[in-house]
Amino acid sequence: MSSKLRSIRAGHRSVISRLLKKFEDIRDDGDEPVNTEELTKIVNNLLKKQETLQKLNEDILENLDEGEVEAEIVDSDEYAYTLDGKITQIQKLILVNTSTLSTNAKDFRSVIADPSHSASAQPASAQPAQCSQPAHDQQSYAQPEIYNKQNTYGYKRASMMNVMIATKTDEYDLEKFWKIESLATEKIDTSKLEEQMDIQKTYEEKQIRYHDNRYFVTLPWKEDHPTLPTNKAIAQRRTESVVRRLSKRNPNY
């Protein structure tokens, strides 16, 4: 039975390898911007395969002899760790390419009038979007005005010259941009993380029992389960693996 399950798992791992190869091709081809739509499809497929592998790993462990348990745990955990890292890389690449503002943006233009002679002529097609300029104690400065126009030309008079300004409207989600920028300065609440770590530590310490020269693990959701091997390190490793899988399925665990 375990050999068949391992063959099924090998097939899923082969599909994962092809998906990761597609990600590497997209990342290394140098195209700008990166095809985030294709990367999103790859991530979604990898997450589904990850869940499938977790179930297969549990089924394989239950059907193994005692001597094969340790090697199986090491193999499945190392593969899961590597896959988690790849998925994180793809998700970061998607985030970077969906939140970056174009460096060629031309959505803001400002003209400051001469302090000694200030006058402005505002065309009907132009709508002021922002006005802000502090006044000096000894001389008054004309407030700068920002216009957003499309396919129109307007004239502003500064001192004795007429300045012709042509601007193009480009819209960007500034609220999203500043929210991302502020993440680096926000205080992270670690109380929930510490609470989860305490729960995990308590579970691992109390659920492994030593009786009749063997170690036993109590699984509250599964009364009928195979006895773990006599090696405490293996019992501890398997318990940690179960806790990690549960925490991934339920973020509030």
Backbone bond lengths (Angstrom), bond angles and torsions (degrees), N, CA, C in turn:
res aa  C-N    CA-C-N  psi(-1)  N-CA   C-N-CA  omega(-1)  CA-C   N-CA-C  phi
1 M - - - 1.470 - - 1.531 111.28 -
2 S 1.368 115.77 -44.40 1.461 119.17 -178.64 1.523 112.01 -65.07
3 S 1.345 117.46 -32.54 1.465 119.96 179.35 1.529 111.06 -66.21
4 K 1.324 117.07 -37.06 1.464 120.28 177.96 1.527 110.29 -67.39
5 L 1.328 116.29 -43.01 1.465 119.87 179.12 1.525 111.06 -63.16
6 R 1.324 116.32 -37.92 1.462 119.49 178.28 1.526 111.43 -66.69
7 S 1.323 116.79 -35.22 1.465 119.97 177.18 1.526 110.60 -65.67
8 I 1.337 115.57 -40.94 1.468 119.60 177.63 1.527 110.09 -63.14
9 R 1.329 115.78 -42.38 1.464 119.60 179.23 1.529 111.46 -63.65
10 A 1.323 116.50 -39.41 1.465 120.17 178.62 1.528 110.90 -61.40
11 G 1.341 116.82 -36.63 1.461 120.18 177.48 1.518 111.98 -64.27
12 H 1.331 116.58 -43.31 1.467 120.16 178.25 1.529 111.25 -65.50
13 R 1.328 116.52 -38.42 1.465 119.20 178.29 1.527 111.40 -65.09
14 S 1.326 116.54 -32.92 1.462 119.92 177.83 1.531 110.87 -65.21
15 V 1.338 115.86 -41.32 1.468 119.72 177.12 1.532 110.31 -63.24
16 I 1.323 117.03 -40.45 1.461 121.32 178.43 1.525 110.78 -61.25
17 S 1.328 117.04 -40.83 1.467 120.72 179.20 1.523 111.08 -61.02
18 R 1.330 117.22 -40.06 1.470 120.35 178.82 1.532 111.26 -67.65
19 L 1.333 116.64 -38.17 1.466 119.59 177.84 1.531 111.19 -64.94
20 L 1.322 116.75 -41.07 1.466 120.34 178.28 1.525 111.31 -66.15
21 K 1.339 117.00 -33.84 1.465 120.83 177.13 1.532 110.14 -65.22
22 K 1.343 117.63 -39.05 1.460 120.83 177.18 1.527 110.57 -64.08
23 F 1.332 116.47 -40.35 1.465 120.29 177.20 1.527 110.97 -61.03
24 E 1.320 117.73 -44.97 1.467 121.08 -179.16 1.523 111.44 -64.18
25 D 1.345 116.80 -36.51 1.467 119.90 177.91 1.527 110.91 -64.60
26 I 1.345 116.65 -42.66 1.465 120.56 179.39 1.525 110.54 -66.02
27 R 1.328 116.28 -40.91 1.466 120.82 -178.16 1.526 112.32 -67.41
28 D 1.335 117.07 -35.64 1.460 120.92 -172.26 1.523 114.47 -95.39
29 D 1.356 118.78 -6.76 1.463 118.61 -175.68 1.527 112.62 -76.81
30 G 1.349 117.92 -12.98 1.464 121.18 174.23 1.512 114.88 81.10
31 D 1.331 118.77 7.05 1.461 120.29 179.61 1.522 110.09 -69.90
32 E 1.334 116.10 142.89 1.461 122.79 176.44 1.522 108.70 -128.16
33 P 1.334 120.00 126.73 1.459 124.65 -3.41 1.531 111.69 -79.66
34 V 1.311 116.79 166.66 1.461 122.30 178.97 1.527 109.27 -69.28
35 N 1.325 116.00 146.09 1.460 121.43 179.98 1.529 109.51 -73.76
36 T 1.338 116.68 86.34 1.464 120.95 -176.29 1.528 112.18 -68.73
37 E 1.323 117.49 -28.04 1.465 119.74 179.16 1.529 110.78 -64.06
38 E 1.333 116.43 -43.79 1.461 120.47 178.66 1.530 110.62 -68.03
39 L 1.331 117.08 -38.59 1.466 120.18 178.27 1.526 111.28 -63.56
40 T 1.330 116.57 -37.39 1.464 120.13 178.56 1.522 111.06 -63.98
41 K 1.326 117.40 -40.38 1.463 120.93 176.94 1.525 110.56 -62.16
42 I 1.329 116.10 -41.74 1.466 120.23 -179.95 1.529 110.44 -62.81
43 V 1.332 117.04 -44.79 1.468 120.33 -179.81 1.524 111.13 -62.07
44 N 1.322 117.13 -44.76 1.465 120.36 -179.72 1.522 111.42 -60.26
45 N 1.335 116.84 -42.51 1.463 120.05 178.45 1.524 111.34 -66.08
46 L 1.332 116.83 -39.35 1.468 120.08 179.40 1.526 111.38 -64.95
47 L 1.320 117.13 -39.19 1.463 120.29 179.12 1.528 111.25 -64.83
48 K 1.334 117.04 -38.62 1.462 120.21 176.68 1.524 110.93 -65.06
49 K 1.331 116.21 -43.71 1.464 120.11 178.51 1.527 110.81 -64.08
50 Q 1.323 116.64 -35.19 1.462 120.60 179.79 1.531 110.76 -62.44
51 E 1.334 116.95 -43.17 1.461 120.48 177.68 1.527 111.23 -64.26
52 T 1.337 115.93 -40.66 1.464 119.71 179.19 1.523 110.85 -62.62
53 L 1.324 117.03 -42.94 1.467 120.81 179.86 1.526 111.40 -64.12
54 Q 1.315 117.89 -37.53 1.462 120.63 179.27 1.527 110.98 -61.79
55 K 1.324 117.08 -42.55 1.464 120.26 178.18 1.524 111.19 -66.56
56 L 1.336 116.34 -41.25 1.464 119.64 178.62 1.528 111.03 -63.96
57 N 1.321 117.60 -40.23 1.466 120.67 179.28 1.527 111.30 -60.24
58 E 1.332 116.71 -41.73 1.461 120.32 178.65 1.524 111.07 -64.43
59 D 1.333 116.56 -43.73 1.469 119.94 179.98 1.524 111.14 -64.76
60 I 1.322 116.39 -38.85 1.471 119.93 -179.89 1.526 110.48 -65.54
61 L 1.335 117.82 -42.35 1.467 121.26 179.60 1.522 111.91 -60.36
62 E 1.316 116.56 -39.38 1.457 120.21 -177.90 1.524 112.52 -68.88
63 N 1.315 118.00 -19.83 1.465 121.16 -177.33 1.527 113.09 -106.58
64 L 1.326 117.77 8.84 1.462 120.80 -178.17 1.521 111.45 -94.31
65 D 1.320 115.02 153.90 1.458 120.83 171.25 1.522 109.15 -74.67
66 E 1.321 115.60 162.47 1.464 120.76 -176.55 1.523 112.61 -57.87
67 G 1.313 117.87 -38.10 1.455 121.01 -176.60 1.512 114.22 -70.71
68 E 1.332 118.46 -16.74 1.465 121.64 -177.80 1.521 113.34 -99.23
69 V 1.330 116.99 -7.62 1.463 120.38 -172.66 1.525 112.07 -63.77
70 E 1.328 116.93 -47.77 1.460 120.15 -175.11 1.525 111.86 -61.09
71 A 1.326 117.00 -47.37 1.465 120.29 -179.54 1.524 111.32 -62.41
72 E 1.333 116.85 -37.38 1.460 120.72 179.94 1.527 110.96 -66.86
73 I 1.335 117.23 -41.80 1.465 120.64 179.49 1.524 110.55 -63.00
74 V 1.324 116.51 -44.48 1.467 120.44 179.80 1.525 110.88 -61.47
75 D 1.333 116.98 -45.12 1.470 120.91 -178.27 1.526 111.43 -64.19
76 S 1.335 117.12 -48.94 1.467 120.20 -176.86 1.520 111.84 -66.93
77 D 1.347 117.21 -37.85 1.464 119.70 -179.65 1.527 111.99 -69.86
78 E 1.324 117.37 -40.18 1.466 120.06 178.47 1.526 111.01 -64.40
79 Y 1.331 116.80 -40.86 1.467 119.85 178.96 1.531 110.18 -65.89
80 A 1.351 116.43 -42.36 1.465 119.98 -179.96 1.526 111.10 -63.18
81 Y 1.326 116.96 -38.51 1.469 121.25 179.24 1.529 110.89 -64.06
82 T 1.325 116.45 -44.33 1.470 120.75 179.38 1.525 111.21 -64.23
83 L 1.333 116.50 -42.31 1.460 120.75 -179.63 1.524 111.04 -65.00
84 D 1.334 117.24 -40.88 1.470 120.27 176.71 1.526 111.04 -57.88
85 G 1.326 116.79 -41.84 1.462 120.47 179.52 1.516 112.58 -63.37
86 K 1.332 117.28 -41.67 1.465 120.84 179.18 1.528 111.26 -65.03
87 I 1.336 116.43 -43.07 1.464 120.03 179.55 1.527 110.33 -61.98
88 T 1.329 116.55 -40.70 1.466 120.38 178.36 1.528 111.21 -62.74
89 Q 1.336 117.71 -40.34 1.465 121.24 177.58 1.524 111.31 -58.87
90 I 1.327 116.14 -45.77 1.472 120.03 -178.10 1.524 110.36 -65.49
91 Q 1.334 116.98 -43.95 1.461 120.39 -179.62 1.527 111.56 -62.32
92 K 1.328 118.04 -38.39 1.462 120.77 177.47 1.522 111.20 -65.96
93 L 1.340 117.13 -40.01 1.461 120.73 179.57 1.520 110.79 -64.42
94 I 1.335 117.15 -39.06 1.467 121.01 177.34 1.526 110.00 -64.14
95 L 1.333 116.68 -44.67 1.463 120.86 -178.49 1.521 111.58 -61.89
96 V 1.326 116.69 -43.88 1.465 120.77 -179.01 1.519 110.99 -62.28
97 N 1.321 117.55 -41.58 1.462 121.05 -174.69 1.517 113.24 -81.75
98 T 1.330 118.55 -13.74 1.461 120.22 177.04 1.516 112.37 -98.23
99 S 1.331 118.20 -11.42 1.463 120.68 -176.96 1.521 113.80 -112.83
100 T 1.339 117.88 -5.10 1.460 120.67 -177.58 1.522 110.64 -79.07
101 L 1.313 116.84 130.89 1.463 121.21 176.07 1.516 109.84 -84.91
102 S 1.334 116.20 146.82 1.457 120.61 178.21 1.520 110.69 -66.19
103 T 1.336 115.55 131.91 1.474 119.61 179.40 1.519 112.05 -74.93
104 N 1.326 116.25 -9.15 1.464 119.52 -179.91 1.524 112.09 -98.94
105 A 1.337 116.97 19.61 1.461 120.13 -177.04 1.523 110.81 -63.53
106 K 1.336 115.05 139.29 1.464 120.40 -179.67 1.522 110.30 -128.94
107 D 1.348 115.10 32.81 1.452 117.56 -173.70 1.518 113.04 -83.53
108 F 1.369 118.64 -7.87 1.448 119.32 178.96 1.524 109.64 -126.88
109 R 1.331 116.46 127.24 1.460 122.84 174.15 1.527 107.65 -134.37
110 S 1.317 118.01 139.72 1.462 119.65 178.24 1.520 109.71 -134.81
111 V 1.308 115.82 145.00 1.459 122.21 177.43 1.513 107.58 -128.98
112 I 1.351 117.31 124.73 1.458 122.22 179.30 1.528 108.39 -104.54
113 A 1.302 115.93 125.95 1.467 120.31 -178.00 1.514 110.56 -74.86
114 D 1.331 116.27 160.17 1.461 122.28 179.01 1.526 109.57 -63.10
115 P 1.358 118.76 137.35 1.468 120.33 -176.04 1.520 114.29 -66.28
116 S 1.339 118.45 -28.36 1.465 120.12 -176.46 1.512 112.69 -85.37
117 H 1.308 117.64 -31.03 1.462 121.72 179.61 1.521 107.30 -135.01
118 S 1.299 116.25 104.77 1.466 119.11 -177.28 1.512 110.02 -116.98
119 A 1.323 114.70 132.96 1.455 121.16 175.70 1.505 107.35 -158.71
120 S 1.306 116.56 151.69 1.464 119.45 -179.94 1.510 109.82 -143.52
121 A 1.330 113.96 141.92 1.459 120.88 175.35 1.508 107.17 -118.45
122 Q 1.320 117.88 121.75 1.460 122.32 -174.28 1.517 109.83 -109.97
123 P 1.350 118.52 113.55 1.462 120.71 179.31 1.519 111.20 -67.76
124 A 1.325 114.99 157.76 1.460 119.97 -176.73 1.516 112.23 -66.36
125 S 1.356 116.52 -29.65 1.466 119.62 -176.19 1.510 112.69 -79.30
126 A 1.350 117.28 -11.87 1.465 120.12 -177.27 1.514 109.69 -96.21
127 Q 1.343 117.01 138.70 1.448 122.38 178.58 1.515 109.03 -120.71
128 P 1.326 119.42 120.50 1.473 119.99 -179.76 1.513 110.44 -65.34
129 A 1.354 115.09 131.19 1.457 120.06 -179.24 1.508 112.01 -103.36
130 Q 1.337 118.60 -22.20 1.459 120.32 -177.61 1.521 109.52 -160.96
131 C 1.334 117.89 140.70 1.456 122.58 175.58 1.518 108.16 -138.72
132 S 1.314 116.80 118.07 1.461 118.91 179.00 1.515 109.86 -158.28
133 Q 1.364 117.46 117.67 1.465 121.90 175.61 1.527 107.88 -162.62
134 P 1.333 118.82 116.52 1.467 120.11 -179.33 1.530 111.63 -67.62
135 A 1.347 115.88 146.97 1.469 121.41 179.41 1.510 110.20 -88.10
136 H 1.355 116.37 142.27 1.462 122.12 179.13 1.526 109.05 -85.57
137 D 1.343 117.23 156.82 1.462 120.92 -177.57 1.526 112.23 -64.14
138 Q 1.342 117.72 -37.45 1.456 120.57 -171.54 1.519 113.70 -102.17
139 Q 1.308 118.61 -21.68 1.457 118.98 179.87 1.521 109.37 -144.21
140 S 1.305 115.24 148.00 1.451 121.47 -175.56 1.520 110.16 -96.41
141 Y 1.309 114.95 131.74 1.467 120.66 177.80 1.524 109.05 -103.80
142 A 1.322 115.32 141.07 1.464 119.20 174.53 1.517 108.78 -70.53
143 Q 1.326 117.16 139.42 1.456 120.51 -179.09 1.527 110.31 -72.94
144 P 1.340 117.32 133.09 1.468 119.32 177.97 1.517 110.65 -69.24
145 E 1.306 116.34 148.09 1.456 121.42 179.95 1.520 109.19 -124.59
146 I 1.331 114.56 142.08 1.463 120.43 -179.72 1.525 108.35 -113.45
147 Y 1.316 115.97 129.89 1.455 120.70 -178.60 1.519 109.81 -117.25
148 N 1.324 116.17 137.09 1.459 122.14 171.36 1.521 107.51 -111.20
149 K 1.328 116.58 112.71 1.462 121.12 -176.65 1.517 109.41 -132.90
150 Q 1.274 116.80 157.92 1.454 122.17 177.87 1.531 109.28 -130.61
151 N 1.373 113.74 119.74 1.460 120.58 177.24 1.532 112.41 56.65
152 T 1.316 117.68 37.76 1.463 120.94 177.37 1.514 108.53 -136.68
153 Y 1.324 115.62 160.95 1.463 121.82 178.10 1.522 108.35 -123.39
154 G 1.303 116.18 135.91 1.457 120.41 179.69 1.513 110.16 -127.97
155 Y 1.294 116.13 162.03 1.463 121.22 -178.18 1.522 109.36 -123.15
156 K 1.333 116.03 134.02 1.460 121.39 171.47 1.518 107.83 -125.14
157 R 1.303 116.63 138.90 1.459 120.82 179.24 1.523 109.13 -99.31
158 A 1.322 117.06 122.89 1.459 122.51 176.03 1.515 107.10 -123.44
159 S 1.317 116.63 117.82 1.462 122.96 -174.38 1.522 108.24 60.68
160 M 1.349 117.97 -121.56 1.454 121.39 -176.38 1.519 112.12 -106.77
161 M 1.329 116.47 11.07 1.468 118.56 -176.16 1.518 110.28 -116.68
162 N 1.315 114.69 148.25 1.455 121.07 172.75 1.526 108.49 -95.81
163 V 1.292 115.89 127.74 1.462 121.00 -179.30 1.518 108.61 -113.93
164 M 1.304 115.22 124.34 1.462 120.05 -179.96 1.533 108.61 -97.42
165 I 1.292 115.32 128.02 1.462 120.78 -176.27 1.528 109.29 -121.35
166 A 1.311 115.94 130.78 1.469 121.12 174.57 1.523 107.35 -123.23
167 T 1.314 117.31 122.22 1.467 121.02 -179.41 1.513 109.92 -126.75
168 K 1.305 113.93 157.58 1.466 120.96 179.75 1.518 109.05 -118.90
169 T 1.331 117.47 137.11 1.456 121.21 -178.48 1.522 110.29 -80.97
170 D 1.333 116.37 121.70 1.464 122.81 173.38 1.517 106.97 -127.56
171 E 1.331 117.90 124.49 1.452 121.68 -176.13 1.524 110.15 -102.83
172 Y 1.325 116.62 134.29 1.466 122.61 178.09 1.527 108.74 -134.71
173 D 1.302 115.76 151.36 1.459 121.21 178.96 1.527 108.62 -83.17
174 L 1.334 116.34 85.09 1.463 120.37 -176.69 1.520 112.16 -68.30
175 E 1.329 116.37 -32.69 1.470 119.09 179.53 1.523 110.92 -61.94
176 K 1.332 116.56 -42.16 1.469 120.73 177.87 1.523 110.73 -65.38
177 F 1.340 116.36 -39.92 1.463 120.27 -179.04 1.522 111.24 -62.43
178 W 1.335 116.45 -48.54 1.469 118.86 -177.38 1.514 111.65 -69.94
179 K 1.325 117.46 -28.70 1.468 119.84 176.33 1.520 110.80 -64.56
180 I 1.340 115.45 -41.23 1.465 119.96 178.30 1.522 110.26 -67.29
181 E 1.355 116.18 -41.00 1.458 119.66 179.88 1.529 111.99 -62.98
182 S 1.336 117.03 -33.42 1.468 120.22 -175.78 1.516 113.06 -78.81
183 L 1.332 117.74 -11.46 1.462 119.88 -178.74 1.525 111.66 -60.74
184 A 1.341 116.03 -31.98 1.464 119.32 -176.74 1.526 112.24 -69.20
185 T 1.334 118.18 -21.80 1.462 120.68 -177.33 1.519 112.92 -104.98
186 E 1.332 118.27 -5.09 1.454 120.67 -179.31 1.527 111.06 -74.79
187 K 1.315 115.78 144.53 1.459 121.29 177.66 1.524 109.56 -79.50
188 I 1.309 116.20 129.68 1.461 121.45 -177.31 1.526 109.30 -89.73
189 D 1.328 116.28 128.46 1.461 121.32 177.94 1.526 109.46 -82.40
190 T 1.325 115.52 109.68 1.473 120.41 -176.96 1.520 112.62 -96.34
191 S 1.336 117.74 0.57 1.466 119.39 -176.33 1.521 111.75 -63.68
192 K 1.355 116.79 -40.77 1.456 119.70 -179.46 1.516 111.16 -66.72
193 L 1.343 116.18 -40.17 1.457 119.93 178.88 1.525 110.77 -63.69
194 E 1.351 116.65 -42.80 1.460 119.82 179.27 1.525 110.99 -64.36
195 E 1.338 116.42 -37.50 1.461 119.79 178.43 1.525 111.00 -64.15
196 Q 1.328 117.19 -42.50 1.459 120.90 178.53 1.524 111.09 -63.30
197 M 1.345 116.33 -39.53 1.461 119.56 179.39 1.532 110.95 -66.09
198 D 1.349 116.95 -38.08 1.466 120.23 177.53 1.520 111.25 -64.35
199 I 1.338 116.27 -41.54 1.464 120.14 178.79 1.518 110.50 -63.25
200 Q 1.334 116.11 -43.98 1.464 119.84 -179.83 1.530 110.82 -63.20
201 K 1.341 116.64 -43.08 1.462 120.16 -179.00 1.523 110.78 -64.44
202 T 1.352 116.65 -43.14 1.463 120.68 178.78 1.518 111.06 -62.00
203 Y 1.339 116.17 -41.72 1.467 120.08 179.55 1.524 110.78 -61.53
204 E 1.331 115.93 -47.37 1.461 119.72 -177.21 1.526 111.86 -64.45
205 E 1.353 116.73 -34.16 1.460 119.53 -177.56 1.527 112.65 -77.02
206 K 1.334 117.34 -33.87 1.458 120.26 -173.00 1.527 114.02 -94.67
207 Q 1.332 118.14 -20.42 1.457 119.57 -174.79 1.521 113.06 -88.41
208 I 1.336 118.22 -14.42 1.467 120.86 177.21 1.531 108.29 -95.86
209 R 1.339 117.44 119.23 1.468 122.60 -178.71 1.525 109.80 -121.55
210 Y 1.325 115.93 146.57 1.468 122.32 178.78 1.522 108.43 -106.69
211 H 1.346 116.17 123.01 1.467 120.92 -177.60 1.525 109.27 -153.49
212 D 1.338 116.12 131.79 1.468 121.62 178.96 1.525 111.68 53.48
213 N 1.328 115.69 47.31 1.463 121.84 176.48 1.532 113.24 62.16
214 R 1.319 117.05 24.33 1.460 120.56 177.70 1.533 108.64 -138.97
215 Y 1.305 115.12 158.08 1.461 121.32 176.45 1.525 109.04 -103.84
216 F 1.324 116.62 136.48 1.452 122.22 -179.48 1.528 109.22 -123.07
217 V 1.330 115.32 145.74 1.463 121.33 177.06 1.515 108.61 -120.46
218 T 1.330 116.78 127.38 1.455 121.37 179.10 1.523 109.26 -89.53
219 L 1.313 116.24 120.21 1.470 121.46 176.88 1.523 106.96 -107.29
220 P 1.340 119.15 104.42 1.467 121.22 -172.42 1.520 113.69 -62.36
221 W 1.310 118.13 -23.43 1.470 119.92 -179.00 1.532 112.41 -93.64
222 K 1.306 116.80 -1.33 1.464 119.77 -175.65 1.526 109.04 -144.78
223 E 1.338 117.25 99.84 1.458 120.43 -176.12 1.526 112.00 -72.15
224 D 1.314 117.08 -41.57 1.458 120.81 -176.67 1.522 108.83 -97.68
225 H 1.301 116.45 99.17 1.464 120.61 179.99 1.517 109.01 -139.35
226 P 1.325 117.92 153.37 1.469 120.57 -177.65 1.524 111.43 -67.46
227 T 1.336 115.67 147.82 1.462 121.41 177.86 1.520 109.67 -70.42
228 L 1.325 115.64 138.48 1.455 119.57 178.97 1.528 110.61 -75.75
229 P 1.318 117.66 162.04 1.468 120.85 -177.67 1.525 111.89 -67.59
230 T 1.327 115.89 171.81 1.463 120.99 -176.77 1.518 112.24 -74.79
231 N 1.309 118.06 -17.63 1.458 121.24 -178.96 1.526 109.69 -76.41
232 K 1.343 117.47 118.84 1.463 120.79 -177.30 1.523 112.00 -65.52
233 A 1.325 117.46 -35.21 1.467 120.37 -179.20 1.522 110.82 -61.43
234 I 1.340 116.21 -40.79 1.466 119.89 178.86 1.524 109.97 -67.47
235 A 1.346 116.32 -42.37 1.463 119.45 178.67 1.522 110.93 -61.10
236 Q 1.325 116.76 -42.74 1.463 121.50 178.26 1.523 111.17 -63.25
237 R 1.334 117.12 -42.59 1.463 121.77 -178.62 1.519 111.05 -64.47
238 R 1.314 116.30 -40.60 1.463 119.17 -178.99 1.529 110.67 -69.12
239 T 1.330 116.53 -38.62 1.462 119.87 177.86 1.527 110.74 -62.49
240 E 1.329 117.42 -43.27 1.466 121.04 177.88 1.522 111.04 -62.22
241 S 1.336 116.38 -37.41 1.464 119.99 179.49 1.516 110.67 -64.52
242 V 1.351 116.91 -41.57 1.463 120.90 179.20 1.526 110.20 -64.19
243 V 1.332 117.24 -41.98 1.462 121.12 -179.53 1.522 110.83 -63.21
244 R 1.335 117.28 -41.27 1.469 120.14 179.24 1.518 111.55 -63.66
245 R 1.325 115.70 -42.20 1.471 118.11 -179.92 1.523 111.33 -64.93
246 L 1.335 116.87 -38.84 1.459 120.22 178.84 1.527 111.35 -65.77
247 S 1.325 117.01 -40.61 1.464 120.22 -179.09 1.517 111.88 -66.65
248 K 1.348 117.54 -31.01 1.467 120.31 177.75 1.522 110.77 -71.91
249 R 1.336 116.24 -36.40 1.467 118.92 -179.84 1.522 111.14 -71.98
250 N 1.340 116.25 -36.97 1.458 120.64 -178.03 1.520 108.96 -125.37
251 P 1.334 119.28 102.33 1.476 121.62 -177.71 1.522 112.79 -59.27
252 N 1.351 117.90 -23.77 1.460 121.04 -178.20 1.518 112.54 -87.37
253 Y 1.353 117.19 3.57 1.470 119.69 -178.32 1.510 110.68 -68.47
